Amino acid sequence: ITVMSYNIRFDNPDDGINAWPNRKEHVADMIGTKYQGDIIGIQEAIKHQIDDLQQQLPDYSWVGVGRNDGKDNGEFSPIFYRKDRFYLVATNTFWLSKTPHQPGSKSWDAAITRVVTWAMFIDLKSNRSFYVINTHFDHIGDMARVESSKMIAEFVSEIEPDIPIIITGDLNVPETSEAYSVLSDHPKLHDARYLSESGHVGPTATFNNWSELRPPETRIDYIFVNNCIRVLNHKIADDQYEDYFPSDHLPVISEILFK
């Protein structure tokens, strides 16, 4: 299964040449053609961006809700998946706050509302059930990011131990942060980069200014997996189209196997 975590950058008209209408085909090409993702956790998607991707990626379905109202308003953290490969069993979204079931809520020192969208699937090839958890942490609040990691860690701990779990996300933190450590030190979870059986390929930064990468080891986008998963490889893809990246983040990609 090819897993991807991809912050596609919200449709900001002020981005000029990098505004969404000029790059939406490139984002779809990265997902569906170049890397042929099976499961894709996307961040910063507004509903019309999801609609654009769905139109260009007819082999996929998706789940998720807008973070502002639990419906269509605000950014989504949707999960795209190949509909001929996976059967959707259940899905839901919770808010990274002290009131996780209240749409639009935020807590601690978070600057804006943030969510987790999760889905349980059955892989139709292996008949295995598995979970995908996708998120986008706050860009300002250190406490909010730590508490968000704790919420995800608690959610993971409640899942049966023999079910594979995949986490995709823009955590907005480097590996040296406490928020990262909460997840990487969890007894069930592993950073796919360091579990990869063939090491890592590509840059070690995931954030860019559209034409150039940020300094090395500024990775803020991740794939985590639990003990039920083998990671065959790990890549940060730095493909450009006419000298520009399709987003101000690079996608993180891993091929995985269920043990």
C-alpha positions as CSV (number, residue, x, y, z in Angstrom):
1,I,0.0,0.0,0.0
2,T,1.4,3.4,-1.0
3,V,0.7,6.0,1.7
4,M,1.1,9.7,1.3
5,S,0.9,12.7,3.6
6,Y,0.5,15.9,1.6
7,N,-0.2,19.5,2.7
8,I,-1.6,21.0,-0.6
9,R,-1.7,24.6,0.6
10,F,-5.1,26.3,0.9
11,D,-6.4,28.3,-2.1
12,N,-4.9,31.7,-1.4
13,P,-5.3,34.1,-4.2
14,D,-2.4,36.1,-2.9
15,D,-0.1,33.3,-3.9
16,G,0.0,34.7,-7.5
17,I,1.6,32.3,-9.9
18,N,1.3,29.6,-7.2
19,A,-2.4,30.1,-6.6
20,W,-4.5,26.9,-6.7
21,P,-5.9,27.2,-10.3
22,N,-2.3,27.2,-11.6
23,R,-1.2,24.1,-9.7
24,K,-4.2,21.9,-9.1
25,E,-3.4,19.6,-12.0
26,H,0.1,19.2,-10.7
27,V,-1.1,18.2,-7.2
28,A,-3.4,15.6,-8.8
29,D,-0.6,14.3,-10.9
30,M,1.6,13.8,-7.9
31,I,-1.1,11.9,-6.1
32,G,-2.6,9.8,-8.8
33,T,0.0,9.4,-11.6
34,K,3.6,10.0,-10.4
35,Y,3.3,8.2,-7.0
36,Q,0.0,6.4,-7.4
37,G,-1.0,6.8,-3.8
38,D,-3.4,4.3,-2.3
39,I,-4.1,6.2,0.9
40,I,-3.5,9.9,1.0
41,G,-3.8,12.1,4.1
42,I,-4.2,15.7,2.8
43,Q,-4.0,18.9,4.9
44,E,-5.2,22.5,4.3
45,A,-7.8,21.5,1.7
46,I,-10.8,23.7,1.2
47,K,-14.0,22.1,-0.1
48,H,-13.6,23.3,-3.7
49,Q,-10.0,22.1,-3.7
50,I,-11.3,18.6,-2.7
51,D,-13.9,18.8,-5.4
52,D,-11.2,19.7,-8.0
53,L,-9.1,16.8,-6.9
54,Q,-12.1,14.4,-6.9
55,Q,-12.8,15.5,-10.5
56,Q,-9.3,14.8,-11.6
57,L,-8.9,11.6,-9.5
58,P,-12.1,9.6,-10.4
59,D,-10.6,6.3,-9.0
60,Y,-10.6,7.8,-5.5
61,S,-13.2,8.6,-2.8
62,W,-12.6,10.7,0.3
63,V,-13.8,11.3,3.9
64,G,-13.6,14.4,6.1
65,V,-15.4,17.6,7.3
66,G,-14.6,21.3,7.4
67,R,-13.0,22.3,10.7
68,N,-15.1,25.4,11.3
69,D,-18.6,23.7,11.4
70,G,-18.1,20.0,11.0
71,K,-19.7,20.2,7.5
72,D,-18.2,22.2,4.6
73,N,-16.8,25.3,6.1
74,G,-13.1,25.8,6.7
75,E,-10.1,23.7,5.9
76,F,-10.4,19.9,5.9
77,S,-7.9,17.2,6.8
78,P,-9.4,14.7,4.4
79,I,-8.4,11.1,3.7
80,F,-8.4,10.1,0.0
81,Y,-8.4,6.4,-0.8
82,R,-8.7,4.1,-3.9
83,K,-12.3,3.0,-3.9
84,D,-11.6,-0.2,-5.8
85,R,-9.0,-1.3,-3.2
86,F,-10.5,-0.3,0.2
87,Y,-13.9,-0.6,1.8
88,L,-14.8,2.2,4.2
89,V,-16.1,0.7,7.5
90,A,-16.4,3.9,9.6
91,T,-15.1,7.4,9.8
92,N,-15.3,10.4,12.1
93,T,-13.6,13.7,12.9
94,F,-12.7,15.1,16.3
95,W,-11.4,18.5,17.3
96,L,-8.0,19.0,18.9
97,S,-9.4,20.8,21.9
98,K,-10.8,20.1,25.4
99,T,-14.2,19.7,23.7
100,P,-13.3,17.3,20.9
101,H,-16.8,16.7,19.7
102,Q,-17.7,20.4,19.4
103,P,-17.2,21.6,15.9
104,G,-15.1,24.7,15.6
105,S,-13.6,24.4,19.1
106,K,-10.0,25.2,20.1
107,S,-8.1,25.1,23.4
108,W,-4.8,25.8,25.1
109,D,-2.7,28.3,23.1
110,A,-3.9,27.2,19.7
111,A,-4.2,30.1,17.2
112,I,-6.9,28.4,15.1
113,T,-9.2,25.4,15.0
114,R,-7.6,22.0,14.2
115,V,-9.0,18.5,13.6
116,V,-8.3,14.9,13.3
117,T,-10.1,12.8,10.7
118,W,-9.9,9.1,11.0
119,A,-11.2,6.2,9.0
120,M,-11.4,2.4,9.4
121,F,-11.0,0.4,6.1
122,I,-10.9,-3.1,5.0
123,D,-8.2,-3.8,2.4
124,L,-10.0,-5.9,-0.2
125,K,-6.8,-7.6,-1.3
126,S,-5.8,-9.0,2.1
127,N,-9.2,-8.7,3.9
128,R,-7.4,-6.9,6.8
129,S,-9.0,-4.1,8.7
130,F,-6.9,-1.0,9.4
131,Y,-7.1,2.6,10.6
132,V,-5.9,5.8,9.0
133,I,-5.6,8.9,11.1
134,N,-4.9,12.3,9.4
135,T,-4.3,15.6,11.1
136,H,-2.8,19.1,10.9
137,F,-1.5,20.6,14.1
138,D,-1.5,24.3,15.1
139,H,1.2,26.5,13.7
140,I,1.6,28.7,16.8
141,G,0.8,26.9,20.1
142,D,3.4,24.7,21.6
143,M,1.1,23.5,24.3
144,A,-1.7,22.9,21.8
145,R,0.7,20.7,19.7
146,V,1.7,18.6,22.7
147,E,-1.8,18.2,23.8
148,S,-2.8,17.3,20.3
149,S,-0.2,14.5,20.2
150,K,-1.5,13.2,23.5
151,M,-5.0,13.1,22.2
152,I,-3.9,11.0,19.2
153,A,-1.8,8.8,21.4
154,E,-4.8,8.1,23.6
155,F,-6.9,7.4,20.5
156,V,-4.3,4.9,19.3
157,S,-4.1,3.2,22.7
158,E,-7.9,2.5,22.5
159,I,-7.6,0.6,19.2
160,E,-7.2,-3.2,19.4
161,P,-3.4,-4.1,19.4
162,D,-3.5,-6.3,16.3
163,I,-5.1,-3.8,13.9
164,P,-2.7,-1.8,11.7
165,I,-2.7,2.0,12.2
166,I,-1.3,4.6,9.8
167,I,-1.0,8.3,10.9
168,T,-0.4,11.0,8.4
169,G,0.0,14.7,9.3
170,D,1.5,18.1,9.1
171,L,2.6,18.4,12.8
172,N,4.2,21.8,12.4
173,V,7.1,20.7,14.5
174,P,10.6,19.2,14.0
175,E,11.8,15.9,15.5
176,T,13.3,17.8,18.4
177,S,10.0,18.9,19.7
178,E,8.0,17.4,22.6
179,A,4.9,17.0,20.4
180,Y,6.9,14.7,18.1
181,S,8.3,12.8,21.1
182,V,4.9,12.0,22.5
183,L,4.1,10.1,19.3
184,S,7.6,8.6,18.6
185,D,8.0,7.4,22.2
186,H,4.5,5.8,22.2
187,P,5.0,2.0,22.5
188,K,2.8,1.3,19.5
189,L,4.1,4.0,17.1
190,H,7.1,4.5,14.9
191,D,8.2,7.2,12.5
192,A,8.1,5.6,9.1
193,R,11.4,7.2,8.1
194,Y,13.3,5.3,10.7
195,L,11.4,2.1,10.2
196,S,12.0,2.0,6.5
197,E,13.8,-1.1,5.4
198,S,15.6,0.7,2.6
199,G,16.3,4.0,4.4
200,H,15.2,7.4,3.3
201,V,15.2,8.9,-0.2
202,G,15.0,12.6,-1.1
203,P,15.5,15.8,1.0
204,T,15.1,15.9,4.7
205,A,12.9,19.1,4.6
206,T,9.3,19.2,3.7
207,F,8.6,22.9,3.8
208,N,9.6,25.2,0.9
209,N,9.1,28.7,-0.5
210,W,7.7,27.3,-3.8
211,S,11.0,27.3,-5.7
212,E,13.6,26.4,-3.0
213,L,13.6,24.0,0.0
214,R,14.0,25.2,3.6
215,P,17.2,24.2,5.4
216,P,17.9,20.5,5.9
217,E,16.2,18.6,8.7
218,T,13.2,21.0,8.8
219,R,10.8,18.1,8.3
220,I,7.3,18.9,9.7
221,D,5.2,16.4,7.7
222,Y,5.2,12.8,8.8
223,I,3.9,9.2,8.4
224,F,3.7,7.1,11.6
225,V,2.7,3.5,11.7
226,N,2.1,1.0,14.5
227,N,3.7,-2.4,15.2
228,C,1.5,-4.3,12.7
229,I,3.1,-2.6,9.7
230,R,6.4,-3.1,7.8
231,V,7.7,0.0,6.0
232,L,9.5,-0.9,2.8
233,N,10.7,2.6,1.9
234,H,10.3,6.3,2.8
235,K,10.6,9.3,0.5
236,I,10.1,13.0,0.5
237,A,9.3,13.9,-3.1
238,D,10.7,17.2,-4.5
239,D,9.3,17.1,-8.0
240,Q,8.9,20.5,-9.6
241,Y,6.7,21.7,-12.5
242,E,8.3,24.5,-14.5
243,D,10.7,25.2,-11.6
244,Y,7.9,25.4,-9.0
245,F,6.8,22.9,-6.4
246,P,3.0,22.0,-6.6
247,S,2.6,23.1,-3.0
248,D,4.6,24.9,-0.3
249,H,5.0,21.4,1.3
250,L,6.6,18.3,-0.1
251,P,4.7,15.0,0.1
252,V,5.9,12.3,2.3
253,I,5.5,8.8,0.8
254,S,6.0,5.3,2.1
255,E,5.2,1.8,0.7
256,I,4.0,-0.4,3.5
257,L,2.9,-4.0,4.2
258,F,0.7,-5.4,6.9
259,K,2.5,-7.9,8.9
